[in-house]
Amino acid sequence: MELYLGVDGGGTGCRAAVADRSGQVLGHGEAGSANIMSDPETSLRNVLRAAELALHDSGLAAGFGDLDAVLGLAGANVARAAERMTRHLPFGRSRLESDVTIAVKGALGAEDGIVATLGTGSIFAAQRDGLVRTVGGWGFRLSDLGGGARMGQAILEAALLAHDGLRPRSALLDALVVEAKGPEGLVTFAQEATPRDFAAFVPRIFGAAGIGDAAAMEVIARGQAEITGAIDLLLAEEALPICFLGGVGRLFEARLARRYADLIRAPKGTALEGALAMARGLA
């Protein structure tokens, strides 16, 4: 029996599915984050754990060596990180792709369009005549603008500046300082926090903005400007359908509905479905 594994891994978590030749999904598995540039060892453990759980869920007496696998992982657009991960993959046949590659495949299939993937990080891609151009996606430290981690970092920075009197205070900023037990707590948290830890503040930012918190609204406005800048760059040649993916993507899709009213489309499928389709193409 031919078996295929698709994996979708990013800063928030890792999802895997096993399917047969017809595309019927036989089992699912989930594990922790899988950004192979920021934490390759943890990413490998989580990829293998998600794959193991998907196999177990399928009920099949099969092992990793029986699988043709396509893994779309955050950080795989950096060649050195991808080469390091590839050496440790135990599957029968495997191909490592960037998470944006499988997102485009799942959302657009072979059609032209733009995919804005916004979760813990961010990456934007335009597909035209089968060729994909990407913007961003280089990781939390220097890129991933408009993503959840950068937004969380921004609100904590604002809290610290407000404490020092360098910017106006707000209810959310004051609460963050109190919860951290002072500015030292904010600094300690920031030194040890992962991108996922920073991104965990996104629901509070949007919630506070909804009741008029000026600092939260400022962070969202900055993120929105970064997102529209990337999308408009990809739209420069011609108008294309736009799909928003990821938890943060869905939040901004609602905010940008008027700006891109005639262009926003629902994705055809998920990034995980895109990985499975590509895995079946390995045969």
C-alpha positions as CSV (number, residue, x, y, z in Angstrom):
1,M,0.0,0.0,0.0
2,E,1.4,3.4,-1.0
3,L,1.4,5.8,1.9
4,Y,2.1,9.6,1.9
5,L,2.9,12.0,4.6
6,G,2.3,15.7,4.6
7,V,3.7,18.0,7.3
8,D,2.9,21.6,7.9
9,G,5.2,23.1,10.6
10,G,5.6,26.7,11.8
11,G,6.2,28.7,14.9
12,T,2.8,27.9,16.5
13,G,2.7,24.1,15.9
14,C,3.3,21.1,13.6
15,R,0.5,19.2,11.9
16,A,0.9,15.9,10.0
17,A,-1.4,13.7,8.0
18,V,-1.0,10.3,6.4
19,A,-2.9,9.5,3.2
20,D,-3.2,6.8,0.6
21,R,-2.7,7.0,-3.2
22,S,-6.3,8.3,-3.7
23,G,-5.7,11.1,-1.3
24,Q,-7.9,9.8,1.4
25,V,-6.5,10.9,4.8
26,L,-6.0,7.9,7.1
27,G,-4.6,9.6,10.2
28,H,-3.6,13.0,11.8
29,G,-1.1,14.1,14.3
30,E,-0.1,17.3,16.0
31,A,3.0,18.4,18.0
32,G,4.8,21.6,19.0
33,S,6.4,24.3,16.9
34,A,8.7,23.5,14.0
35,N,10.8,26.5,12.8
36,I,14.0,24.8,11.7
37,M,16.0,28.0,11.6
38,S,15.3,29.2,15.1
39,D,15.2,25.8,16.9
40,P,16.2,22.9,14.6
41,E,16.5,20.2,17.3
42,T,13.1,20.9,18.8
43,S,11.6,21.1,15.3
44,L,12.9,17.7,14.3
45,R,11.5,16.2,17.5
46,N,8.1,17.8,16.8
47,V,8.1,16.7,13.2
48,L,8.8,13.1,14.1
49,R,6.3,13.2,16.9
50,A,3.5,14.6,14.7
51,A,4.3,12.0,12.0
52,E,4.3,9.2,14.6
53,L,0.9,10.3,15.9
54,A,-0.5,10.4,12.4
55,L,0.7,6.9,11.7
56,H,-0.7,5.7,15.0
57,D,-4.0,7.4,14.2
58,S,-4.1,5.6,10.9
59,G,-4.1,2.2,12.6
60,L,-1.7,0.9,10.0
61,A,1.3,-1.3,10.7
62,A,3.7,1.0,8.9
63,G,6.9,2.8,9.8
64,F,8.6,6.0,8.7
65,G,10.4,4.1,6.0
66,D,7.1,3.3,4.3
67,L,6.2,7.0,3.8
68,D,6.8,9.3,0.9
69,A,6.9,12.7,2.7
70,V,6.7,16.4,1.9
71,L,7.4,18.6,4.8
72,G,6.7,22.4,4.6
73,L,8.5,23.9,7.5
74,A,9.2,27.5,8.6
75,G,12.8,28.4,8.0
76,A,13.3,26.0,5.1
77,N,13.8,28.9,2.8
78,V,17.2,29.3,4.4
79,A,19.4,26.7,2.6
80,R,21.7,25.9,5.5
81,A,18.8,25.2,7.8
82,A,17.1,23.0,5.2
83,E,20.2,21.0,4.5
84,R,20.8,20.3,8.2
85,M,17.2,19.1,8.7
86,T,17.2,17.0,5.5
87,R,20.1,14.9,6.8
88,H,18.0,13.7,9.8
89,L,14.8,12.8,8.0
90,P,14.0,9.0,8.3
91,F,11.3,8.7,5.7
92,G,11.4,6.5,2.6
93,R,11.4,9.4,0.3
94,S,11.2,13.0,1.4
95,R,11.3,16.5,0.2
96,L,11.7,19.6,2.4
97,E,9.9,22.8,1.4
98,S,9.3,26.2,2.9
99,D,6.0,26.4,4.7
100,V,4.9,29.0,2.1
101,T,5.3,26.6,-0.8
102,I,2.8,24.1,0.7
103,A,0.5,27.0,1.7
104,V,0.5,28.3,-1.9
105,K,-0.2,24.8,-3.2
106,G,-3.0,24.2,-0.8
107,A,-4.6,27.7,-1.2
108,L,-4.3,28.2,-4.9
109,G,-3.5,24.9,-6.5
110,A,-2.2,25.7,-10.0
111,E,-4.1,29.1,-10.2
112,D,-2.5,32.5,-10.0
113,G,-3.0,34.5,-6.8
114,I,-1.4,35.9,-3.6
115,V,-1.2,34.1,-0.3
116,A,-0.6,36.1,2.9
117,T,0.4,33.7,5.7
118,L,0.3,35.4,9.1
119,G,0.7,33.4,12.3
120,T,3.6,33.5,14.7
121,G,5.6,34.8,11.7
122,S,4.7,36.0,8.3
123,I,5.4,35.4,4.7
124,F,3.8,36.6,1.5
125,A,3.8,34.9,-1.9
126,A,2.5,35.5,-5.4
127,Q,2.0,32.7,-7.9
128,R,1.9,33.6,-11.6
129,D,2.0,31.0,-14.3
130,G,3.4,28.4,-11.9
131,L,6.2,30.7,-10.7
132,V,6.2,31.8,-7.0
133,R,7.7,35.0,-5.7
134,T,8.0,35.5,-2.0
135,V,8.3,38.5,0.3
136,G,9.5,38.2,3.9
137,G,9.6,35.0,5.9
138,W,13.2,35.4,7.0
139,G,12.5,34.8,10.7
140,F,11.5,36.8,13.8
141,R,14.7,38.7,14.4
142,L,14.9,40.6,11.1
143,S,11.7,39.8,9.2
144,D,8.2,38.4,9.8
145,L,6.6,41.9,9.8
146,G,3.0,41.9,10.7
147,G,3.3,38.5,12.3
148,G,2.1,37.7,15.8
149,A,5.6,37.5,17.4
150,R,6.6,41.0,16.2
151,M,3.2,42.4,17.4
152,G,3.7,40.8,20.8
153,Q,7.3,42.2,21.1
154,A,6.0,45.6,20.0
155,I,3.4,45.8,22.8
156,L,5.9,44.8,25.4
157,E,8.4,47.4,24.2
158,A,5.6,50.0,24.4
159,A,4.8,48.9,27.9
160,L,8.5,49.4,29.0
161,L,8.7,52.8,27.3
162,A,5.4,53.9,28.9
163,H,6.8,52.8,32.3
164,D,9.8,55.0,31.7
165,G,7.6,58.0,30.6
166,L,8.9,57.9,27.0
167,R,5.4,57.3,25.5
168,P,1.8,57.6,26.7
169,R,0.5,55.0,29.1
170,S,-2.6,52.9,28.4
171,A,-4.7,50.4,30.3
172,L,-3.1,47.5,28.5
173,L,0.4,48.8,28.9
174,D,-0.1,49.3,32.6
175,A,-1.5,45.9,33.0
176,L,1.4,44.2,31.3
177,V,3.9,45.9,33.6
178,V,1.9,44.9,36.7
179,E,1.6,41.3,35.5
180,A,5.3,41.1,34.9
181,K,5.9,42.5,38.5
182,G,7.7,45.5,37.1
183,P,10.0,46.4,34.2
184,E,12.6,43.9,35.3
185,G,10.0,41.1,34.8
186,L,9.3,42.4,31.3
187,V,13.0,42.4,30.4
188,T,13.5,38.9,31.9
189,F,10.6,37.5,29.9
190,A,11.8,39.1,26.7
191,Q,15.2,37.7,27.1
192,E,13.9,34.1,27.4
193,A,10.8,34.3,25.2
194,T,10.4,32.3,22.0
195,P,8.5,33.8,19.0
196,R,5.5,31.7,20.1
197,D,5.6,33.3,23.5
198,F,5.5,36.8,22.0
199,A,2.7,35.8,19.7
200,A,0.6,34.7,22.6
201,F,-0.2,38.4,23.3
202,V,-2.0,38.9,20.0
203,P,-5.5,38.1,21.4
204,R,-5.0,40.6,24.1
205,I,-3.8,43.3,21.7
206,F,-6.9,42.9,19.5
207,G,-9.2,42.7,22.5
208,A,-7.8,45.9,23.9
209,A,-8.0,47.6,20.6
210,G,-11.6,46.7,20.4
211,I,-12.3,48.8,23.5
212,G,-10.2,51.7,22.4
213,D,-6.8,51.1,23.9
214,A,-4.5,53.5,22.0
215,A,-1.3,51.5,22.4
216,A,-3.0,48.3,21.1
217,M,-4.5,50.2,18.2
218,E,-1.1,51.6,17.3
219,V,0.5,48.2,17.2
220,I,-2.3,46.8,15.0
221,A,-2.0,49.8,12.7
222,R,1.7,49.3,12.3
223,G,1.2,45.6,11.5
224,Q,-1.5,46.4,9.0
225,A,0.7,48.9,7.2
226,E,3.5,46.3,7.0
227,I,1.0,43.7,5.6
228,T,-0.5,46.0,3.0
229,G,3.0,47.1,2.0
230,A,3.9,43.5,1.1
231,I,0.6,42.7,-0.6
232,D,0.6,45.9,-2.6
233,L,4.2,45.1,-3.7
234,L,3.0,41.7,-5.1
235,L,0.0,43.3,-6.6
236,A,2.0,45.9,-8.5
237,E,2.2,43.9,-11.8
238,E,-1.5,43.0,-11.9
239,A,-4.5,42.4,-9.7
240,L,-4.7,38.9,-8.3
241,P,-6.9,37.0,-5.9
242,I,-5.7,37.2,-2.3
243,C,-6.0,34.4,0.3
244,F,-5.3,35.1,4.0
245,L,-4.0,32.2,6.0
246,G,-3.2,31.7,9.7
247,G,-4.7,32.9,12.9
248,V,-3.3,36.4,12.6
249,G,-4.2,36.4,8.9
250,R,-7.8,35.8,9.6
251,L,-7.8,38.8,12.0
252,F,-6.3,41.1,9.4
253,E,-8.5,39.7,6.6
254,A,-11.5,41.2,8.4
255,R,-9.8,44.5,8.8
256,L,-8.7,44.7,5.2
257,A,-12.0,43.5,3.7
258,R,-12.8,47.0,2.3
259,R,-9.3,47.7,1.0
260,Y,-9.2,44.4,-1.0
261,A,-13.0,43.9,-1.3
262,D,-12.9,42.6,-4.9
263,L,-9.8,40.4,-4.5
264,I,-10.1,38.4,-1.2
265,R,-10.9,34.8,-1.8
266,A,-11.3,31.8,0.4
267,P,-8.4,29.3,0.0
268,K,-9.1,26.1,-1.9
269,G,-7.5,24.1,0.9
270,T,-5.0,24.1,3.7
271,A,-1.2,24.1,3.7
272,L,-1.3,20.5,5.0
273,E,-3.5,19.5,2.1
274,G,-0.9,21.2,-0.2
275,A,1.9,19.1,1.4
276,L,-0.1,15.9,0.9
277,A,-0.8,16.7,-2.7
278,M,2.9,17.3,-3.3
279,A,3.8,14.1,-1.4
280,R,1.6,12.1,-3.7
281,G,3.5,13.7,-6.6
282,L,6.7,12.1,-5.4
283,A,5.6,8.7,-6.6
